[in-house]
């Protein structure tokens, strides 16, 4: 009897940019898609329905109880060997809790979702994290001066406020002084939203990310990349990018070692791909965030050039079969450059193509003559370049050029 794979999916668009042909190639596995109507309609439109042994429709905002009932109903039909997987960051916590419920894992994934939990796990492992504190608006409203003084004493300025469980730098804000802090807390008290927030020490340094493939709790491949700017700057920049570093680079070796310890603490069992972000500041490596998924910007395209590794699909494939034989072969150095929408709304007149030595591919979400919105960050962007070259210094020079290049010409 085939192993049943429950794939939980709730997003369309780029979230469905997957090679289902690769996933369906995993021997002795059949995939059951658990998704809302919007995803199912898109799956049918794209002609992907045949990749699934069954498709189970759930409500738009499906959660734990509804998904549990679907899985139990499917299992009653006979399959006893199964896995529960997802690529949607918003469903990682749900996936982890279901895995614990059904005895597939002793460890849920909440520490990959909630920023306070992930930092506590890393801190308990003896690794550096920013100072952080959960925000409590009731305490602020009870005694504004006392509460603000506590934050200043514990965290200091500048500091950074962010939601506990959002991604892509959404709803984040840098706070530089007491007045800004009081204004933020007052505004949030008067107009609360659905999120819990934390305030953490602002780290001034260079941001890196490390993508790792984990197989049965062991790191079997990792790659350190350097960001062009910290991710939050995507709202103030025309580009955001990352470049793979040489394995013998001293900083890359230090970060790789640090992230291996993070992975050992956060994914003590199981398989998959992790994406860890760290700062280097004053000679120290400092943990920022971790996710149980690949880098969000064209990870398969990047790692196919770097190591013949379909990283996005690999996150699912290695969970579907944790004995999967990996064929990782490093070849080119590679980089990605995201081009944001323009600073101000306008009509696209021209895309200024780059003049570089590295080979490159571009995937554009815009066309000449389109009326473009202003910068939307990760939610909606103009396009992405993938660059690659066998010589690191050549790629590094081209990467810098691409990050500074004016890609869009507007009317």
N, C-alpha and C positions, 0 to 999 in steps of 0.2 A: 504494500500500500504506500502511495506517495506521501511525502511530508506536506502538510498543509501550511501555507504561509499566509497569514492575515496581514495584508498591507492596508494600513490606515492612512487615508488621504483626504485633505479638506480644501486644497488650494488648486487653482487653475493657473494658466499663463506659464511663466518660466518654471513653476513648481512641477510641471509635467514634462519638462525637458529631460527626458530619461530614455535610455536605450532599453526598451522592454524586451527587445530581442536578446540582449545579454542576460537579463533576469530570467527569461523563460528558458535559457540554455542551461540553467543549473539542474543537474540530473535529479530525478526522483522527487521533484518539488512541483506543486501546483499552487497557484496564487489566487487567493480570494480577496477581492477588493472591497473594502468597507469605506464608503464615501457618501457624501451628500449629493443631491440631485444635480447641482451645478457641475461637479466633477464628472459625474456619470454622463451628462450630456456632452461634455467636452471630450471625454474618452470615446464616445460613440462617433462624434464628429471627426475625430482624428483617425478613426478606423483601428482602435487599439483593443476593442472588446475581446477579440479572440485570444489575447494573451492571458485571460483570466478564466479559471475554471468556474467561477461564479462571481457575480457582482451583487453586493448587499447594500441596499440604499438605507441611509439613516437621515435624521433631520439636519438642518443647516448647522446648528450649534451643538452637534452630538457630543455626549460626554461619557462618563464611566459606566453608568447603569445601562444605558442604551447599547453601548458597544459590547458590554459583557453579555447581554442577552443574545445579541447576534452571534457572538463566538460560541456560546453554549449551544445554541440552536444548530449551528453548523457542525459542531463536534458530535452531536447526537446522531449524525448521519453515518458515523463510523470511524473517522480519522482520529488517531490518538497521538500521533507524533506531529507537533505543530510549533510554529514560531509566530510572534507578533512583532511587526516592524513598522517603522514610519520614516519618512524623510522630512515631514513638516515639523518645524521647530515648535509650533503651537500645540502639537499633539505628542511631543516627547514625554511630557509628564504623564499623560493618559496612558501611553504605551508602556511606560515603566510600571505604573500601578497595576495594569492588567497582567503584566508578566509576573509580578509578585503574587497576585491573586491566584493565577493558574499554576503556580509552582515552577515557572520557567527560570526564575531568578530570585535570589534572596535580597538583592539590592535594586531599589527603584531608581528612577532617573531624576528625581526632584532636585538633586544637587547640580544637575546640568541645566536647570531651568531658573532656579531662584538664586539671585546673585549673592545674597547673604549666606546661603547654605554652601555654595561652591567655594566662597572665600574661607568659610570656617573649616571645610574639609582640607583645603590646601594649607591653611594656617596650622591646623592640628598635625599636619605632616611635617611641620618644621620649616615651611617655605614662606618667603616674604609675600605679603599682600598689602594693599593700601589699608589704612585705618578706615573703618566704616561703622555706620550706626543706622539702625532702622528709624525712620521718621514716624512720629506719633503726633498727629494733629490735635488730638484731645489734650495731650500734655502741653502743646504750644498754646492752645486756647485757654488752658487753665492758668498758666503763668508764663506769658510770652518772654519776659526778660530772663527768667531763670532757665527756660528751655533753650533759648538762643545762646545763652552763656555756656550751657553744657555742650552744645554742638561746637562752639568756638574752641572750648577747652579740649574736647576730645578729638576733633578733626582739624580745626584751623582753616585758614584761607591761603590760597584759593581751594575751593572744594568743588565737588561734582555731584549733582543730584540726578538720579536715574531710577526708572521703574524697576521693581525686583524681577519681573519676568517678561519684559519686552526685549526685542532684538532690533538690529539695524539702526542703533543710535537714536531710536525714537523717544520723544518726550524727555530728552536729556538737557541739562543746563549747567553751565559753568557759573559758579558763584564766587565773586571776588571780594566781597566785603559784607559787613553786618546789614547794611541797608538792603542790599540785594537779597540776602537770606530772609530777612523779615518780610520783604515784598513777596517773595516766592511762597513762603509759608502762609501768609495772609491770603493771597490770591487762591491758593489751593484749598484753604479752609472755607472760603466763600463759594468756590466752585469746584467741589471735589469730583474726582473721576473714579473709575473702577479699579485703579491700580494702587498697590502699596509702593512706597518709595524708600530709597536709602540715600544717605549722603556719605560720600567717601572722599578720602584725601585725593587731591588732584596731583597726578604724577607728571612731572615735566621731563620728558625723555623721548627716546626713539621707540616706536611701537613695532613689534614683530608678531607674526603668527606661525604656529607650528602645526602642521597637519600630520596626523599619525594613523596608521592602520593597526588595529589591535586584533589579535587572533587568540582566542581562549585566554584573555587576560594578559597577553604578552605583546609588547610593541614589536612589530615585524618590519615596519618601515616608517620613517618620519622625514619630513622636509621642513626646514626653517626658511621663512620668507620675511623680508623687510618691507614694511609699508612705506609708501611715499610720504604720507602724513597720517596722524592719528585719525581713526575712522570718523569721529565726531566732526572733523573738518570737512567732510563731504558736503555739508550744507554751505560752506564758505569757499569752496574750491571748484574749479572746472574739471578736475580729475581726481581720482583716487586709484592707487595701484599697489601691487605687491610684486616683488622679484625673488626668485629662488636663490638662496645663497650657496656658495661652495661648501661642501661638507667639511673641508679642513679649516674653514674660517674659524678663528678662535671664539668669536661671539656666537656663531652658529652652533659650535660644539657645546658651549656653555648652556645655551638655550635648549638644545636638544636634550641634554642631560637633565636640566630642570624640568622640562615637560614630561620626560619619562617618569619622574617622581610624581608629577601631577596625575598622569595617567594611572600609575600604580595605586594612587590614593582614590581616584574617582571611578575607575572601571576595574574593580578587583577581579571580576569574572566577565565572561562573555566576550563578544567580538563586535567590531564596527569601526567607524572612523571618528576621530575627535579633532576638533579645531580649537586650539588654545592660543590666547593672546596674552603677550607679556610686554612689559616695558623694560628697557635698559636705561637706568638712571644712576649717575654717579658710581658707576662700576658694579651696580647691583641688578639682578634680574628680579622683577616684581610681577607677580601674577595679576592679571586683570580679569579675564573671563574665560570660560570654556563652554563648548557646545558639543553635543553628541550628534554630529553631522559634519560634512565637509565644509570648507570655505564656501560662502554663498555665491561667489561670482565665478561662473564658468569653471568649476573645479575639474570636471572631466577633460575639457579642452586643454587646460593648463597642464595637468599631470599626464595626459597622453603624450604631450611633447616632452615633458621632463623624464618620465619613467615608464611610458607605455602602460599607464595605470588609469583606468576609468574610475576615478575616485568617487564620484557621486553614486554610480551603480555599485561600486565595491562596498559601500556602507551597508547596502541591503544584501548583496551576494554573500558576504562573509558571515552574515547572521543566518542566512538561509542554509548555508553549509559551512560550519566552522572548521571543517577539514579541507576546505578549498585550497588547492595548490596555486600559489601566487607566482606569476611570471613577471617580476619587476626588473626592468632593465633600464638604468639611467642612461640618457643619451644627451639631450640638449639642456642648457639652462633656459628657463622660461620665465615669463612675466605676464601679468594681466594689468590692463589699464581701463578703468571705467570712466567714460565721458559723461558728465552730468548734463542735465538740461541747462539752458542759459541762465544768467543772473536775472534777467528780466524777460517777460513774455515777448514774443515776436515771431516773425516768419523766417523759416530757414532758407537762406539764399544759397549756401554752398557748404559742403564738407571739405575742409582743407586736409588733403591726404598727407601723411608724413613722408619725410625723406630720410630713411634710416637704412643701415646695413643689415639688420636682423630681418629674418622673414617674419611675416605677420599675417594674421587673419582678423577680420572685423565682422562683428554682428551688430547691425544697426536696427534700432527700434523706431527710426524716423526716416522721412523722405523729404527731398527738396520740395519746397513750397508748403510744407506743413506749418501750421500755427502751433508753436511750442509753448507749453507752460514754463514757469520759472522753475529753478532747481527744486526737485522733490526728493533729493537724497537717493536712498536705495529703492524706494517704492516705485519710482518711474525715472528712468535715465535714458540718455540718448543712444548709448551703445557701449560695446566692450571690445578691446583689442587683446589678442593673445600674440605675444612676441616670443621668438626663440632663436638661439644661436649657440654654436658649440663653444664659443669663446666668451667667458663670463664678462670680461672688461668691455667687450664690444656691446653685449646686451645691456650692461649697466649704463653705458653712455647713452644708448638708444632709449632705455627706460626713463632716464632723467629728461631727455628731450621730449618724449611722449607726454610726460607728466606736466611739462611746462608749455607744450604746444597749444596753440589756439585752434581747436578742432572744428568749431562751428562758426560760420559767418552768417550773421543775422541781418535782416532788413531793419 
